[in-house]
Amino acid sequence: MKPYLLQILKELALLGATKNRVEISSLELAKQLETSQQTASRYLLELDKDGMITRELGIKKQLIRITGKGEEALQEEYLQYQQIFELTNKIRFTGKVVSGMGEGRYYTEQSGYADQFKERLGFVAFPGTLNVEIRHIEKNKLRLLKNYNAIQIDEFETDNRTFGGVKCFRATINNADGAIVLPLRSHYSNILEFISPHFLREKLNIKDGDNVKIMIYL
């Protein structure tokens, strides 16, 4: 969202526009923003067009209220500042669904992993992982995970090989429950692997390239 539009949403919210319609003229808003009346009117038009506000035009002023979509934008901004200053107990990511190499199914079907997932996460993981590609810059958020205790999945051996330990954090993806799985002995990448008791592509009706939201609980 454009920063100047977000700033106007903040100003309107401070006037009470999330709960009720507020009466304000474009000139009054322009003075509040220290800009021209023409610019303030254009900003309001953009917000209205984007579905962030509703407007009822009067003779001299207009009645404005922030919509649910506008509240979501403010909530997102709030959570980001909360993350910065309070290190809250959850971290948000956005990304897009991508296909893996099929290795997730092989690993999650190993009884050494599957049994521990059931015991320590409380669910039987659907075979495979859902891979979500996050923006490279968002990898920095993963560093926060180092400060919190993860749910540990121990390494184990079979007749053929040793499988390394992983750490898990409970998470949701588009509000579906599951967990993020991070290998203990590798660097964080921009691909998050998500396990769940559900076949997520079907449950969430998602496919490669679709955008999703992940919330990791610390």
Rosetta constraint file for C-alpha pairs under 8 A:
AtomPair CA 1 CA 5 HARMONIC 7.16 0.50
AtomPair CA 1 CA 6 HARMONIC 6.82 0.50
AtomPair CA 1 CA 73 HARMONIC 7.93 0.50
AtomPair CA 2 CA 6 HARMONIC 6.44 0.50
AtomPair CA 3 CA 7 HARMONIC 6.22 0.50
AtomPair CA 4 CA 8 HARMONIC 6.46 0.50
AtomPair CA 5 CA 9 HARMONIC 6.36 0.50
AtomPair CA 5 CA 43 HARMONIC 6.52 0.50
AtomPair CA 5 CA 46 HARMONIC 7.95 0.50
AtomPair CA 5 CA 47 HARMONIC 6.88 0.50
AtomPair CA 6 CA 10 HARMONIC 6.31 0.50
AtomPair CA 6 CA 73 HARMONIC 7.69 0.50
AtomPair CA 6 CA 74 HARMONIC 7.45 0.50
AtomPair CA 7 CA 11 HARMONIC 6.35 0.50
AtomPair CA 8 CA 12 HARMONIC 6.15 0.50
AtomPair CA 8 CA 33 HARMONIC 7.81 0.50
AtomPair CA 8 CA 43 HARMONIC 7.86 0.50
AtomPair CA 9 CA 13 HARMONIC 6.00 0.50
AtomPair CA 9 CA 66 HARMONIC 7.50 0.50
AtomPair CA 9 CA 70 HARMONIC 7.29 0.50
AtomPair CA 9 CA 74 HARMONIC 7.44 0.50
AtomPair CA 10 CA 14 HARMONIC 6.16 0.50
AtomPair CA 10 CA 74 HARMONIC 7.28 0.50
AtomPair CA 11 CA 15 HARMONIC 6.53 0.50
AtomPair CA 12 CA 16 HARMONIC 6.61 0.50
AtomPair CA 12 CA 17 HARMONIC 5.45 0.50
AtomPair CA 12 CA 18 HARMONIC 7.91 0.50
AtomPair CA 12 CA 22 HARMONIC 7.91 0.50
AtomPair CA 12 CA 66 HARMONIC 7.66 0.50
AtomPair CA 13 CA 17 HARMONIC 4.82 0.50
AtomPair CA 13 CA 18 HARMONIC 5.54 0.50
AtomPair CA 13 CA 66 HARMONIC 7.40 0.50
AtomPair CA 15 CA 22 HARMONIC 7.03 0.50
AtomPair CA 16 CA 20 HARMONIC 6.23 0.50
AtomPair CA 16 CA 21 HARMONIC 7.63 0.50
AtomPair CA 16 CA 22 HARMONIC 6.77 0.50
AtomPair CA 17 CA 21 HARMONIC 5.48 0.50
AtomPair CA 17 CA 22 HARMONIC 5.62 0.50
AtomPair CA 17 CA 64 HARMONIC 6.75 0.50
AtomPair CA 17 CA 65 HARMONIC 4.78 0.50
AtomPair CA 17 CA 66 HARMONIC 5.53 0.50
AtomPair CA 18 CA 65 HARMONIC 6.27 0.50
AtomPair CA 18 CA 66 HARMONIC 5.17 0.50
AtomPair CA 18 CA 67 HARMONIC 7.37 0.50
AtomPair CA 18 CA 71 HARMONIC 7.06 0.50
AtomPair CA 19 CA 65 HARMONIC 7.66 0.50
AtomPair CA 20 CA 65 HARMONIC 6.21 0.50
AtomPair CA 21 CA 63 HARMONIC 5.56 0.50
AtomPair CA 21 CA 64 HARMONIC 5.06 0.50
AtomPair CA 21 CA 65 HARMONIC 4.52 0.50
AtomPair CA 21 CA 66 HARMONIC 7.99 0.50
AtomPair CA 22 CA 62 HARMONIC 7.96 0.50
AtomPair CA 22 CA 63 HARMONIC 5.31 0.50
AtomPair CA 22 CA 64 HARMONIC 5.26 0.50
AtomPair CA 22 CA 65 HARMONIC 6.41 0.50
AtomPair CA 23 CA 61 HARMONIC 6.33 0.50
AtomPair CA 23 CA 62 HARMONIC 5.58 0.50
AtomPair CA 23 CA 63 HARMONIC 4.59 0.50
AtomPair CA 23 CA 64 HARMONIC 6.49 0.50
AtomPair CA 24 CA 28 HARMONIC 6.37 0.50
AtomPair CA 24 CA 29 HARMONIC 6.88 0.50
AtomPair CA 24 CA 61 HARMONIC 5.41 0.50
AtomPair CA 24 CA 62 HARMONIC 5.66 0.50
AtomPair CA 24 CA 63 HARMONIC 6.62 0.50
AtomPair CA 24 CA 64 HARMONIC 7.50 0.50
AtomPair CA 25 CA 29 HARMONIC 6.29 0.50
AtomPair CA 25 CA 60 HARMONIC 6.74 0.50
AtomPair CA 25 CA 61 HARMONIC 4.34 0.50
AtomPair CA 25 CA 62 HARMONIC 5.98 0.50
AtomPair CA 26 CA 30 HARMONIC 5.94 0.50
AtomPair CA 26 CA 37 HARMONIC 5.75 0.50
AtomPair CA 26 CA 38 HARMONIC 7.91 0.50
AtomPair CA 26 CA 40 HARMONIC 5.81 0.50
AtomPair CA 26 CA 41 HARMONIC 5.55 0.50
AtomPair CA 26 CA 61 HARMONIC 7.44 0.50
AtomPair CA 27 CA 31 HARMONIC 6.32 0.50
AtomPair CA 27 CA 36 HARMONIC 7.74 0.50
AtomPair CA 27 CA 37 HARMONIC 5.03 0.50
AtomPair CA 27 CA 40 HARMONIC 7.55 0.50
AtomPair CA 28 CA 32 HARMONIC 6.33 0.50
AtomPair CA 29 CA 33 HARMONIC 6.19 0.50
AtomPair CA 29 CA 37 HARMONIC 7.71 0.50
AtomPair CA 29 CA 40 HARMONIC 6.48 0.50
AtomPair CA 30 CA 34 HARMONIC 5.72 0.50
AtomPair CA 30 CA 35 HARMONIC 5.04 0.50
AtomPair CA 30 CA 36 HARMONIC 5.51 0.50
AtomPair CA 30 CA 37 HARMONIC 5.10 0.50
AtomPair CA 30 CA 39 HARMONIC 7.50 0.50
AtomPair CA 30 CA 40 HARMONIC 5.25 0.50
AtomPair CA 31 CA 35 HARMONIC 6.42 0.50
AtomPair CA 31 CA 36 HARMONIC 7.66 0.50
AtomPair CA 31 CA 37 HARMONIC 7.98 0.50
AtomPair CA 33 CA 40 HARMONIC 7.92 0.50
AtomPair CA 35 CA 39 HARMONIC 6.64 0.50
AtomPair CA 35 CA 40 HARMONIC 6.90 0.50
AtomPair CA 36 CA 40 HARMONIC 6.30 0.50
AtomPair CA 37 CA 41 HARMONIC 6.14 0.50
AtomPair CA 38 CA 42 HARMONIC 6.25 0.50
AtomPair CA 39 CA 43 HARMONIC 6.24 0.50
AtomPair CA 40 CA 44 HARMONIC 6.31 0.50
AtomPair CA 41 CA 45 HARMONIC 6.23 0.50
AtomPair CA 42 CA 46 HARMONIC 6.29 0.50
AtomPair CA 43 CA 47 HARMONIC 6.31 0.50
AtomPair CA 44 CA 48 HARMONIC 6.10 0.50
AtomPair CA 45 CA 49 HARMONIC 6.07 0.50
AtomPair CA 46 CA 50 HARMONIC 6.11 0.50
AtomPair CA 47 CA 51 HARMONIC 6.26 0.50
AtomPair CA 47 CA 52 HARMONIC 5.14 0.50
AtomPair CA 47 CA 53 HARMONIC 5.90 0.50
AtomPair CA 48 CA 52 HARMONIC 5.84 0.50
AtomPair CA 48 CA 53 HARMONIC 5.08 0.50
AtomPair CA 48 CA 54 HARMONIC 5.98 0.50
AtomPair CA 48 CA 55 HARMONIC 7.13 0.50
AtomPair CA 51 CA 67 HARMONIC 7.03 0.50
AtomPair CA 51 CA 69 HARMONIC 6.74 0.50
AtomPair CA 51 CA 70 HARMONIC 7.35 0.50
AtomPair CA 52 CA 66 HARMONIC 6.03 0.50
AtomPair CA 52 CA 67 HARMONIC 5.38 0.50
AtomPair CA 52 CA 68 HARMONIC 7.44 0.50
AtomPair CA 52 CA 69 HARMONIC 5.50 0.50
AtomPair CA 52 CA 70 HARMONIC 4.17 0.50
AtomPair CA 52 CA 71 HARMONIC 7.84 0.50
AtomPair CA 53 CA 64 HARMONIC 6.64 0.50
AtomPair CA 53 CA 65 HARMONIC 5.54 0.50
AtomPair CA 53 CA 66 HARMONIC 4.34 0.50
AtomPair CA 53 CA 67 HARMONIC 5.07 0.50
AtomPair CA 53 CA 70 HARMONIC 6.53 0.50
AtomPair CA 54 CA 64 HARMONIC 5.67 0.50
AtomPair CA 54 CA 65 HARMONIC 5.41 0.50
AtomPair CA 54 CA 66 HARMONIC 6.48 0.50
AtomPair CA 54 CA 67 HARMONIC 6.68 0.50
AtomPair CA 55 CA 62 HARMONIC 6.46 0.50
AtomPair CA 55 CA 63 HARMONIC 5.60 0.50
AtomPair CA 55 CA 64 HARMONIC 4.70 0.50
AtomPair CA 55 CA 65 HARMONIC 6.82 0.50
AtomPair CA 56 CA 62 HARMONIC 5.52 0.50
AtomPair CA 56 CA 63 HARMONIC 5.04 0.50
AtomPair CA 56 CA 64 HARMONIC 6.65 0.50
AtomPair CA 57 CA 61 HARMONIC 6.73 0.50
AtomPair CA 57 CA 62 HARMONIC 4.55 0.50
AtomPair CA 57 CA 63 HARMONIC 6.57 0.50
AtomPair CA 58 CA 62 HARMONIC 5.14 0.50
AtomPair CA 58 CA 63 HARMONIC 7.47 0.50
AtomPair CA 66 CA 70 HARMONIC 5.62 0.50
AtomPair CA 66 CA 71 HARMONIC 6.63 0.50
AtomPair CA 67 CA 71 HARMONIC 6.28 0.50
AtomPair CA 68 CA 72 HARMONIC 6.25 0.50
AtomPair CA 69 CA 73 HARMONIC 6.55 0.50
AtomPair CA 70 CA 74 HARMONIC 6.50 0.50
AtomPair CA 71 CA 75 HARMONIC 6.04 0.50
AtomPair CA 72 CA 76 HARMONIC 6.13 0.50
AtomPair CA 73 CA 77 HARMONIC 6.41 0.50
AtomPair CA 74 CA 78 HARMONIC 6.12 0.50
AtomPair CA 75 CA 79 HARMONIC 6.14 0.50
AtomPair CA 76 CA 80 HARMONIC 6.33 0.50
AtomPair CA 77 CA 81 HARMONIC 6.47 0.50
AtomPair CA 78 CA 82 HARMONIC 6.04 0.50
AtomPair CA 79 CA 83 HARMONIC 6.00 0.50
AtomPair CA 80 CA 84 HARMONIC 6.33 0.50
AtomPair CA 81 CA 85 HARMONIC 6.18 0.50
AtomPair CA 82 CA 86 HARMONIC 5.36 0.50
AtomPair CA 82 CA 87 HARMONIC 6.81 0.50
AtomPair CA 82 CA 88 HARMONIC 6.61 0.50
AtomPair CA 83 CA 87 HARMONIC 4.74 0.50
AtomPair CA 83 CA 88 HARMONIC 5.49 0.50
AtomPair CA 83 CA 91 HARMONIC 7.41 0.50
AtomPair CA 89 CA 217 HARMONIC 5.91 0.50
AtomPair CA 89 CA 218 HARMONIC 4.98 0.50
AtomPair CA 90 CA 215 HARMONIC 6.50 0.50
AtomPair CA 90 CA 216 HARMONIC 5.37 0.50
AtomPair CA 90 CA 217 HARMONIC 4.42 0.50
AtomPair CA 90 CA 218 HARMONIC 5.54 0.50
AtomPair CA 91 CA 141 HARMONIC 7.53 0.50
AtomPair CA 91 CA 215 HARMONIC 5.68 0.50
AtomPair CA 91 CA 216 HARMONIC 5.14 0.50
AtomPair CA 91 CA 217 HARMONIC 6.67 0.50
AtomPair CA 91 CA 218 HARMONIC 7.77 0.50
AtomPair CA 92 CA 213 HARMONIC 7.26 0.50
AtomPair CA 92 CA 214 HARMONIC 5.77 0.50
AtomPair CA 92 CA 215 HARMONIC 4.60 0.50
AtomPair CA 92 CA 216 HARMONIC 6.41 0.50
AtomPair CA 93 CA 134 HARMONIC 7.19 0.50
AtomPair CA 93 CA 138 HARMONIC 7.34 0.50
AtomPair CA 93 CA 213 HARMONIC 5.85 0.50
AtomPair CA 93 CA 214 HARMONIC 5.05 0.50
AtomPair CA 93 CA 215 HARMONIC 6.39 0.50
AtomPair CA 94 CA 134 HARMONIC 6.31 0.50
AtomPair CA 94 CA 211 HARMONIC 7.04 0.50
AtomPair CA 94 CA 212 HARMONIC 5.82 0.50
AtomPair CA 94 CA 213 HARMONIC 4.59 0.50
AtomPair CA 94 CA 214 HARMONIC 6.13 0.50
AtomPair CA 95 CA 132 HARMONIC 5.81 0.50
AtomPair CA 95 CA 133 HARMONIC 5.25 0.50
AtomPair CA 95 CA 134 HARMONIC 4.37 0.50
AtomPair CA 95 CA 135 HARMONIC 6.80 0.50
AtomPair CA 95 CA 211 HARMONIC 5.55 0.50
AtomPair CA 95 CA 212 HARMONIC 5.62 0.50
AtomPair CA 95 CA 213 HARMONIC 6.64 0.50
AtomPair CA 95 CA 214 HARMONIC 7.99 0.50
AtomPair CA 96 CA 132 HARMONIC 5.36 0.50
AtomPair CA 96 CA 133 HARMONIC 5.33 0.50
AtomPair CA 96 CA 134 HARMONIC 6.77 0.50
AtomPair CA 96 CA 208 HARMONIC 7.21 0.50
AtomPair CA 96 CA 209 HARMONIC 5.35 0.50
AtomPair CA 96 CA 210 HARMONIC 5.28 0.50
AtomPair CA 96 CA 211 HARMONIC 4.30 0.50
AtomPair CA 96 CA 212 HARMONIC 5.88 0.50
AtomPair CA 97 CA 130 HARMONIC 7.40 0.50
AtomPair CA 97 CA 131 HARMONIC 5.95 0.50
AtomPair CA 97 CA 132 HARMONIC 4.59 0.50
AtomPair CA 97 CA 133 HARMONIC 6.34 0.50
AtomPair CA 97 CA 206 HARMONIC 7.76 0.50
AtomPair CA 97 CA 207 HARMONIC 6.50 0.50
AtomPair CA 97 CA 208 HARMONIC 4.77 0.50
AtomPair CA 97 CA 209 HARMONIC 5.25 0.50
AtomPair CA 97 CA 210 HARMONIC 5.58 0.50
AtomPair CA 97 CA 211 HARMONIC 6.53 0.50
AtomPair CA 97 CA 212 HARMONIC 7.17 0.50
AtomPair CA 98 CA 130 HARMONIC 7.86 0.50
AtomPair CA 98 CA 131 HARMONIC 5.58 0.50
AtomPair CA 98 CA 132 HARMONIC 5.81 0.50
AtomPair CA 98 CA 133 HARMONIC 6.51 0.50
AtomPair CA 98 CA 207 HARMONIC 7.89 0.50
AtomPair CA 98 CA 208 HARMONIC 4.88 0.50
AtomPair CA 98 CA 209 HARMONIC 6.32 0.50
AtomPair CA 99 CA 130 HARMONIC 7.78 0.50
AtomPair CA 99 CA 131 HARMONIC 6.37 0.50
AtomPair CA 99 CA 208 HARMONIC 6.56 0.50
AtomPair CA 100 CA 104 HARMONIC 7.65 0.50
AtomPair CA 100 CA 131 HARMONIC 6.46 0.50
AtomPair CA 102 CA 106 HARMONIC 7.11 0.50
AtomPair CA 102 CA 128 HARMONIC 7.36 0.50
AtomPair CA 103 CA 107 HARMONIC 6.33 0.50
AtomPair CA 103 CA 128 HARMONIC 7.56 0.50
AtomPair CA 104 CA 108 HARMONIC 6.05 0.50
AtomPair CA 104 CA 127 HARMONIC 7.50 0.50
AtomPair CA 104 CA 128 HARMONIC 4.44 0.50
AtomPair CA 104 CA 129 HARMONIC 5.03 0.50
AtomPair CA 105 CA 109 HARMONIC 6.08 0.50
AtomPair CA 105 CA 127 HARMONIC 4.93 0.50
AtomPair CA 105 CA 128 HARMONIC 3.50 0.50
AtomPair CA 105 CA 129 HARMONIC 6.60 0.50
AtomPair CA 106 CA 110 HARMONIC 6.79 0.50
AtomPair CA 106 CA 127 HARMONIC 7.84 0.50
AtomPair CA 106 CA 128 HARMONIC 7.15 0.50
AtomPair CA 107 CA 113 HARMONIC 7.22 0.50
AtomPair CA 107 CA 128 HARMONIC 7.58 0.50
AtomPair CA 108 CA 113 HARMONIC 6.10 0.50
AtomPair CA 108 CA 114 HARMONIC 5.87 0.50
AtomPair CA 108 CA 125 HARMONIC 7.13 0.50
AtomPair CA 108 CA 126 HARMONIC 7.84 0.50
AtomPair CA 108 CA 127 HARMONIC 5.64 0.50
AtomPair CA 108 CA 128 HARMONIC 5.92 0.50
AtomPair CA 108 CA 129 HARMONIC 7.80 0.50
AtomPair CA 109 CA 113 HARMONIC 7.37 0.50
AtomPair CA 109 CA 114 HARMONIC 6.23 0.50
AtomPair CA 109 CA 127 HARMONIC 6.01 0.50
AtomPair CA 109 CA 128 HARMONIC 7.80 0.50
AtomPair CA 110 CA 114 HARMONIC 6.03 0.50
AtomPair CA 111 CA 115 HARMONIC 5.59 0.50
AtomPair CA 112 CA 116 HARMONIC 6.57 0.50
AtomPair CA 112 CA 156 HARMONIC 6.34 0.50
AtomPair CA 113 CA 117 HARMONIC 6.09 0.50
AtomPair CA 113 CA 153 HARMONIC 7.23 0.50
AtomPair CA 114 CA 118 HARMONIC 6.27 0.50
AtomPair CA 114 CA 124 HARMONIC 6.87 0.50
AtomPair CA 114 CA 125 HARMONIC 6.79 0.50
AtomPair CA 115 CA 119 HARMONIC 6.20 0.50
AtomPair CA 115 CA 124 HARMONIC 7.99 0.50
AtomPair CA 116 CA 120 HARMONIC 5.78 0.50
AtomPair CA 116 CA 121 HARMONIC 7.72 0.50
AtomPair CA 116 CA 153 HARMONIC 6.36 0.50
AtomPair CA 117 CA 121 HARMONIC 5.18 0.50
AtomPair CA 117 CA 122 HARMONIC 6.87 0.50
AtomPair CA 117 CA 123 HARMONIC 6.64 0.50
AtomPair CA 117 CA 124 HARMONIC 6.65 0.50
AtomPair CA 117 CA 125 HARMONIC 6.91 0.50
AtomPair CA 117 CA 153 HARMONIC 7.46 0.50
AtomPair CA 118 CA 122 HARMONIC 4.86 0.50
AtomPair CA 118 CA 123 HARMONIC 4.64 0.50
AtomPair CA 118 CA 124 HARMONIC 5.01 0.50
AtomPair CA 118 CA 125 HARMONIC 7.33 0.50
AtomPair CA 119 CA 123 HARMONIC 7.55 0.50
AtomPair CA 120 CA 151 HARMONIC 7.16 0.50
AtomPair CA 121 CA 151 HARMONIC 7.84 0.50
AtomPair CA 121 CA 170 HARMONIC 7.80 0.50
AtomPair CA 121 CA 179 HARMONIC 7.98 0.50
AtomPair CA 123 CA 196 HARMONIC 7.77 0.50
AtomPair CA 123 CA 197 HARMONIC 6.01 0.50
AtomPair CA 124 CA 196 HARMONIC 7.80 0.50
AtomPair CA 124 CA 197 HARMONIC 5.58 0.50
AtomPair CA 125 CA 195 HARMONIC 6.13 0.50
AtomPair CA 125 CA 196 HARMONIC 5.25 0.50
AtomPair CA 125 CA 197 HARMONIC 4.60 0.50
AtomPair CA 125 CA 198 HARMONIC 7.46 0.50
AtomPair CA 126 CA 195 HARMONIC 7.06 0.50
AtomPair CA 126 CA 196 HARMONIC 5.97 0.50
AtomPair CA 126 CA 197 HARMONIC 5.02 0.50
AtomPair CA 126 CA 198 HARMONIC 5.78 0.50
AtomPair CA 126 CA 199 HARMONIC 6.18 0.50
AtomPair CA 128 CA 195 HARMONIC 7.18 0.50
AtomPair CA 129 CA 193 HARMONIC 5.74 0.50
AtomPair CA 129 CA 194 HARMONIC 5.34 0.50
AtomPair CA 129 CA 195 HARMONIC 5.13 0.50
AtomPair CA 129 CA 196 HARMONIC 7.89 0.50
AtomPair CA 130 CA 193 HARMONIC 5.73 0.50
AtomPair CA 130 CA 194 HARMONIC 5.02 0.50
AtomPair CA 130 CA 195 HARMONIC 6.55 0.50
AtomPair CA 130 CA 200 HARMONIC 7.27 0.50
AtomPair CA 130 CA 201 HARMONIC 7.91 0.50
AtomPair CA 131 CA 191 HARMONIC 6.24 0.50
AtomPair CA 131 CA 192 HARMONIC 5.70 0.50
AtomPair CA 131 CA 193 HARMONIC 4.79 0.50
AtomPair CA 131 CA 194 HARMONIC 6.34 0.50
AtomPair CA 132 CA 191 HARMONIC 5.48 0.50
AtomPair CA 132 CA 192 HARMONIC 5.14 0.50
AtomPair CA 132 CA 193 HARMONIC 6.56 0.50
AtomPair CA 132 CA 194 HARMONIC 7.74 0.50
AtomPair CA 132 CA 212 HARMONIC 7.97 0.50
AtomPair CA 133 CA 190 HARMONIC 5.67 0.50
AtomPair CA 133 CA 191 HARMONIC 4.53 0.50
AtomPair CA 133 CA 192 HARMONIC 6.38 0.50
AtomPair CA 134 CA 138 HARMONIC 6.48 0.50
AtomPair CA 134 CA 139 HARMONIC 7.42 0.50
AtomPair CA 134 CA 190 HARMONIC 5.28 0.50
AtomPair CA 134 CA 191 HARMONIC 6.26 0.50
AtomPair CA 134 CA 192 HARMONIC 7.36 0.50
AtomPair CA 135 CA 139 HARMONIC 7.14 0.50
AtomPair CA 135 CA 190 HARMONIC 6.64 0.50
AtomPair CA 136 CA 190 HARMONIC 5.90 0.50
AtomPair CA 138 CA 142 HARMONIC 7.53 0.50
AtomPair CA 138 CA 190 HARMONIC 7.86 0.50
AtomPair CA 139 CA 143 HARMONIC 7.50 0.50
AtomPair CA 139 CA 188 HARMONIC 7.22 0.50
AtomPair CA 139 CA 189 HARMONIC 7.00 0.50
AtomPair CA 139 CA 190 HARMONIC 6.01 0.50
AtomPair CA 140 CA 144 HARMONIC 7.82 0.50
AtomPair CA 141 CA 145 HARMONIC 7.73 0.50
AtomPair CA 142 CA 146 HARMONIC 7.69 0.50
AtomPair CA 142 CA 188 HARMONIC 7.28 0.50
AtomPair CA 143 CA 147 HARMONIC 7.88 0.50
AtomPair CA 144 CA 148 HARMONIC 7.54 0.50
AtomPair CA 145 CA 149 HARMONIC 7.93 0.50
AtomPair CA 145 CA 218 HARMONIC 7.44 0.50
AtomPair CA 148 CA 218 HARMONIC 6.38 0.50
AtomPair CA 149 CA 218 HARMONIC 7.63 0.50
AtomPair CA 150 CA 167 HARMONIC 5.66 0.50
AtomPair CA 150 CA 168 HARMONIC 5.65 0.50
AtomPair CA 150 CA 169 HARMONIC 5.81 0.50
AtomPair CA 150 CA 218 HARMONIC 7.71 0.50
AtomPair CA 151 CA 167 HARMONIC 5.53 0.50
AtomPair CA 151 CA 168 HARMONIC 4.96 0.50
AtomPair CA 151 CA 169 HARMONIC 6.26 0.50
AtomPair CA 152 CA 165 HARMONIC 7.50 0.50
AtomPair CA 152 CA 166 HARMONIC 6.32 0.50
AtomPair CA 152 CA 167 HARMONIC 4.67 0.50
AtomPair CA 152 CA 168 HARMONIC 6.41 0.50
AtomPair CA 153 CA 165 HARMONIC 5.46 0.50
AtomPair CA 153 CA 166 HARMONIC 5.12 0.50
AtomPair CA 153 CA 167 HARMONIC 5.74 0.50
AtomPair CA 153 CA 168 HARMONIC 7.43 0.50
AtomPair CA 154 CA 164 HARMONIC 7.27 0.50
AtomPair CA 154 CA 165 HARMONIC 4.52 0.50
AtomPair CA 154 CA 166 HARMONIC 6.71 0.50
AtomPair CA 155 CA 162 HARMONIC 7.21 0.50
AtomPair CA 155 CA 163 HARMONIC 5.45 0.50
AtomPair CA 155 CA 164 HARMONIC 4.48 0.50
AtomPair CA 155 CA 165 HARMONIC 4.00 0.50
AtomPair CA 155 CA 166 HARMONIC 7.52 0.50
AtomPair CA 156 CA 162 HARMONIC 5.86 0.50
AtomPair CA 156 CA 163 HARMONIC 5.43 0.50
AtomPair CA 156 CA 164 HARMONIC 6.85 0.50
AtomPair CA 156 CA 165 HARMONIC 7.58 0.50
AtomPair CA 157 CA 161 HARMONIC 5.90 0.50
AtomPair CA 157 CA 162 HARMONIC 4.31 0.50
AtomPair CA 157 CA 163 HARMONIC 6.07 0.50
AtomPair CA 158 CA 162 HARMONIC 6.32 0.50
AtomPair CA 164 CA 183 HARMONIC 7.43 0.50
AtomPair CA 164 CA 184 HARMONIC 7.35 0.50
AtomPair CA 164 CA 185 HARMONIC 7.69 0.50
AtomPair CA 165 CA 183 HARMONIC 6.53 0.50
AtomPair CA 165 CA 184 HARMONIC 5.83 0.50
AtomPair CA 165 CA 185 HARMONIC 7.94 0.50
AtomPair CA 166 CA 181 HARMONIC 6.58 0.50
AtomPair CA 166 CA 182 HARMONIC 5.57 0.50
AtomPair CA 166 CA 183 HARMONIC 4.36 0.50
AtomPair CA 166 CA 184 HARMONIC 4.94 0.50
AtomPair CA 167 CA 181 HARMONIC 5.95 0.50
AtomPair CA 167 CA 182 HARMONIC 5.33 0.50
AtomPair CA 167 CA 183 HARMONIC 6.36 0.50
AtomPair CA 167 CA 184 HARMONIC 6.37 0.50
AtomPair CA 168 CA 179 HARMONIC 6.19 0.50
AtomPair CA 168 CA 180 HARMONIC 5.46 0.50
AtomPair CA 168 CA 181 HARMONIC 4.70 0.50
AtomPair CA 168 CA 182 HARMONIC 6.22 0.50
AtomPair CA 169 CA 179 HARMONIC 5.43 0.50
AtomPair CA 169 CA 180 HARMONIC 5.32 0.50
AtomPair CA 169 CA 181 HARMONIC 6.95 0.50
AtomPair CA 169 CA 216 HARMONIC 6.44 0.50
AtomPair CA 169 CA 217 HARMONIC 6.39 0.50
AtomPair CA 169 CA 218 HARMONIC 6.66 0.50
AtomPair CA 170 CA 177 HARMONIC 7.85 0.50
AtomPair CA 170 CA 178 HARMONIC 6.10 0.50
AtomPair CA 170 CA 179 HARMONIC 4.27 0.50
AtomPair CA 170 CA 180 HARMONIC 6.41 0.50
AtomPair CA 170 CA 216 HARMONIC 6.11 0.50
AtomPair CA 170 CA 217 HARMONIC 5.54 0.50
AtomPair CA 170 CA 218 HARMONIC 7.52 0.50
AtomPair CA 171 CA 177 HARMONIC 6.23 0.50
AtomPair CA 171 CA 178 HARMONIC 5.42 0.50
AtomPair CA 171 CA 179 HARMONIC 4.69 0.50
AtomPair CA 171 CA 180 HARMONIC 6.24 0.50
AtomPair CA 171 CA 214 HARMONIC 6.89 0.50
AtomPair CA 171 CA 215 HARMONIC 5.40 0.50
AtomPair CA 171 CA 216 HARMONIC 4.32 0.50
AtomPair CA 171 CA 217 HARMONIC 5.64 0.50
AtomPair CA 172 CA 176 HARMONIC 5.10 0.50
AtomPair CA 172 CA 177 HARMONIC 4.57 0.50
AtomPair CA 172 CA 178 HARMONIC 5.71 0.50
AtomPair CA 172 CA 179 HARMONIC 7.02 0.50
AtomPair CA 172 CA 214 HARMONIC 5.63 0.50
AtomPair CA 172 CA 215 HARMONIC 5.29 0.50
AtomPair CA 172 CA 216 HARMONIC 6.72 0.50
AtomPair CA 173 CA 177 HARMONIC 6.74 0.50
AtomPair CA 173 CA 178 HARMONIC 7.61 0.50
AtomPair CA 173 CA 212 HARMONIC 6.72 0.50
AtomPair CA 173 CA 213 HARMONIC 5.61 0.50
AtomPair CA 173 CA 214 HARMONIC 4.44 0.50
AtomPair CA 173 CA 215 HARMONIC 6.54 0.50
AtomPair CA 174 CA 204 HARMONIC 7.59 0.50
AtomPair CA 174 CA 212 HARMONIC 6.09 0.50
AtomPair CA 174 CA 213 HARMONIC 5.35 0.50
AtomPair CA 174 CA 214 HARMONIC 6.48 0.50
AtomPair CA 176 CA 200 HARMONIC 7.94 0.50
AtomPair CA 176 CA 204 HARMONIC 7.93 0.50
AtomPair CA 177 CA 196 HARMONIC 6.39 0.50
AtomPair CA 177 CA 197 HARMONIC 7.83 0.50
AtomPair CA 178 CA 194 HARMONIC 6.85 0.50
AtomPair CA 178 CA 195 HARMONIC 5.53 0.50
AtomPair CA 178 CA 196 HARMONIC 4.12 0.50
AtomPair CA 178 CA 197 HARMONIC 6.79 0.50
AtomPair CA 179 CA 194 HARMONIC 5.68 0.50
AtomPair CA 179 CA 195 HARMONIC 5.40 0.50
AtomPair CA 179 CA 196 HARMONIC 6.45 0.50
AtomPair CA 179 CA 216 HARMONIC 7.87 0.50
AtomPair CA 180 CA 192 HARMONIC 6.85 0.50
AtomPair CA 180 CA 193 HARMONIC 5.77 0.50
AtomPair CA 180 CA 194 HARMONIC 4.69 0.50
AtomPair CA 180 CA 195 HARMONIC 6.44 0.50
AtomPair CA 180 CA 216 HARMONIC 7.45 0.50
AtomPair CA 181 CA 192 HARMONIC 7.57 0.50
AtomPair CA 181 CA 193 HARMONIC 5.68 0.50
AtomPair CA 181 CA 194 HARMONIC 6.27 0.50
AtomPair CA 181 CA 195 HARMONIC 7.18 0.50
AtomPair CA 182 CA 188 HARMONIC 7.72 0.50
AtomPair CA 182 CA 192 HARMONIC 7.89 0.50
AtomPair CA 182 CA 193 HARMONIC 7.39 0.50
AtomPair CA 196 CA 200 HARMONIC 7.33 0.50
AtomPair CA 198 CA 203 HARMONIC 6.88 0.50
AtomPair CA 199 CA 203 HARMONIC 6.07 0.50
AtomPair CA 200 CA 204 HARMONIC 5.60 0.50
AtomPair CA 200 CA 205 HARMONIC 7.56 0.50
AtomPair CA 200 CA 206 HARMONIC 7.64 0.50
AtomPair CA 201 CA 205 HARMONIC 5.39 0.50
AtomPair CA 201 CA 206 HARMONIC 4.90 0.50
AtomPair CA 201 CA 207 HARMONIC 6.32 0.50
AtomPair CA 202 CA 206 HARMONIC 6.84 0.50
AtomPair CA 206 CA 210 HARMONIC 6.17 0.50
